[in-house]
Amino acid sequence: MLVRRSVQLPLSADRAWELLQEWNTFLYVTRGVLAFELEDPPPVRFQPGQVHRGRLWLAHVLPGWRHELKVIAVDPKKREIHTNESGGLLRVWNHGLIVRPLSADTCVYTDEVELDAGWLSLPAWLVTHAVFRYRQARWRRLARQLG
C-alpha cells in the first residue's frame, strides 16, 4: 500500500533539504508520537549505507517494536532521502522523504511510503496518514520558528 502526503513550507528548498538530512530534525518532527532508541550512538546526518537499529516507543512511553532503518539513498540533486525499514508488524516500510522548490522561499515536503503489514496493512495505512499529518504539522512549526 502506498501513502503519500505533502505540505507546503515557508522555507527555501535548500534550507529544508539541509534540515531533512539531520537526525535532530527527525527527532523533532516525530517527538510526541514516537521515539527511536538506537542501539548505537545516533548519526548527525543521514548517509547512504547507514543501518540504524533500536526500539520504537509510542508516544515516548509505550514500548513498541524493534525497528531497523536502512538509508538507501541521499540524493542532493533531487533533494530526496530513501530508506527501507521494517520491524514489528511492518514487513515493509520503504520511505521517501522529498523536498521540491516552489519559489525562492517556499517548498513542498513530501512523505511517501510503501508499506506492508500483512493483514494489518489497512489499519497501518490509516495510522500512517495520521502520523504523517502530525509530522508535517511539526515541519510547519519548525519552519515558522526558523522564519
C-alpha positions as CSV (number, residue, x, y, z in Angstrom):
1,M,0.0,0.0,0.0
2,L,1.2,3.5,-0.8
3,V,0.8,6.6,1.4
4,R,1.8,10.0,0.1
5,R,1.3,13.2,1.9
6,S,2.7,16.7,1.1
7,V,2.9,20.0,2.9
8,Q,4.0,23.5,1.7
9,L,6.7,25.0,3.9
10,P,7.8,28.6,4.2
11,L,11.4,27.6,3.7
12,S,13.7,27.5,0.7
13,A,14.1,24.1,-0.7
14,D,17.9,24.3,0.1
15,R,17.2,25.1,3.8
16,A,14.5,22.3,4.1
17,W,16.9,19.9,2.4
18,E,19.7,20.7,4.9
19,L,17.3,20.2,7.8
20,L,15.9,16.9,6.3
21,Q,19.3,15.3,6.4
22,E,19.8,16.0,10.2
23,W,18.9,13.3,12.8
24,N,17.8,16.0,15.2
25,T,15.2,17.1,12.7
26,F,13.9,13.6,12.5
27,L,13.7,13.6,16.3
28,Y,11.9,16.9,16.3
29,V,9.2,16.1,13.8
30,T,8.4,12.7,15.4
31,R,8.5,14.0,19.0
32,G,5.2,13.3,20.8
33,V,4.2,10.4,18.5
34,L,7.3,8.1,18.7
35,A,10.8,7.9,19.8
36,F,13.6,5.8,18.3
37,E,16.0,4.5,21.0
38,L,19.0,3.4,18.9
39,E,21.4,0.6,19.9
40,D,24.4,2.8,18.7
41,P,25.0,6.5,19.0
42,P,22.8,8.5,16.7
43,P,24.2,9.9,13.5
44,V,24.4,13.6,12.9
45,R,23.2,13.3,9.4
46,F,21.7,10.6,7.3
47,Q,24.2,9.0,4.9
48,P,23.7,6.2,2.3
49,G,24.6,2.8,3.7
50,Q,23.8,3.6,7.3
51,V,21.8,1.0,9.2
52,H,20.1,2.0,12.5
53,R,18.5,-0.5,14.8
54,G,16.7,0.1,18.0
55,R,13.3,0.2,19.8
56,L,10.4,2.4,18.9
57,W,8.5,4.0,21.7
58,L,4.9,5.0,21.1
59,A,4.1,8.5,22.5
60,H,7.6,8.2,24.1
61,V,6.1,6.0,26.9
62,L,4.8,2.7,25.5
63,P,7.4,0.3,24.3
64,G,6.9,-0.6,20.7
65,W,8.8,-3.0,18.5
66,R,12.4,-3.4,17.4
67,H,12.9,-1.4,14.3
68,E,15.5,-1.3,11.6
69,L,16.1,1.7,9.3
70,K,18.5,1.3,6.3
71,V,19.4,4.5,4.5
72,I,19.3,3.5,0.8
73,A,19.9,6.9,-0.9
74,V,20.6,10.5,0.0
75,D,20.4,12.4,-3.3
76,P,21.3,16.1,-3.0
77,K,20.4,16.8,-6.7
78,K,16.9,15.5,-6.3
79,R,16.7,16.5,-2.6
80,E,15.5,13.0,-1.7
81,I,16.2,10.5,1.1
82,H,15.1,6.9,0.7
83,T,15.0,4.3,3.5
84,N,14.0,0.7,3.8
85,E,12.6,-0.1,7.2
86,S,11.0,-3.0,9.0
87,G,10.0,-4.2,12.4
88,G,7.1,-5.3,14.5
89,L,4.1,-5.7,12.3
90,L,5.8,-3.7,9.5
91,R,7.2,-6.2,7.0
92,V,8.0,-3.3,4.6
93,W,8.3,0.4,5.1
94,N,10.0,2.0,2.1
95,H,10.1,5.7,2.9
96,G,10.8,8.5,0.6
97,L,11.4,12.0,2.0
98,I,11.3,14.6,-0.7
99,V,11.8,18.3,-1.0
100,R,10.8,20.3,-4.1
101,P,11.1,24.1,-4.6
102,L,8.0,26.2,-5.2
103,S,9.7,29.6,-5.1
104,A,12.9,31.2,-3.7
105,D,11.5,30.9,-0.1
106,T,8.9,28.2,-0.2
107,C,9.0,24.4,-0.9
108,V,6.9,21.3,-0.8
109,Y,7.9,18.5,1.6
110,T,6.5,15.0,0.8
111,D,6.5,11.8,2.8
112,E,5.9,8.8,0.6
113,V,5.9,5.3,1.9
114,E,5.2,1.8,0.6
115,L,4.1,-0.3,3.5
116,D,3.2,-3.9,4.1
117,A,1.9,-5.1,7.4
118,G,0.2,-8.2,6.2
119,W,-3.5,-8.4,7.1
120,L,-3.0,-5.2,9.2
121,S,-1.9,-3.2,6.2
122,L,-5.2,-1.2,6.0
123,P,-5.1,-0.1,9.7
124,A,-1.3,0.6,9.3
125,W,-2.2,2.8,6.2
126,L,-4.7,4.8,8.3
127,V,-2.3,5.2,11.2
128,T,0.4,6.3,8.7
129,H,-1.8,9.0,7.4
130,A,-2.3,10.4,10.9
131,V,1.4,10.1,11.7
132,F,2.4,11.9,8.5
133,R,-0.2,14.7,9.2
134,Y,1.4,15.1,12.7
135,R,5.0,15.1,11.3
136,Q,4.1,17.6,8.7
137,A,2.5,19.9,11.3
138,R,5.7,19.7,13.2
139,W,7.6,20.6,10.0
140,R,5.4,23.7,9.6
141,R,6.1,24.6,13.2
142,L,9.8,24.2,12.7
143,A,9.7,26.3,9.5
144,R,7.8,29.1,11.3
145,Q,10.3,29.0,14.2
146,L,13.2,29.4,11.7
147,G,11.5,32.0,9.6
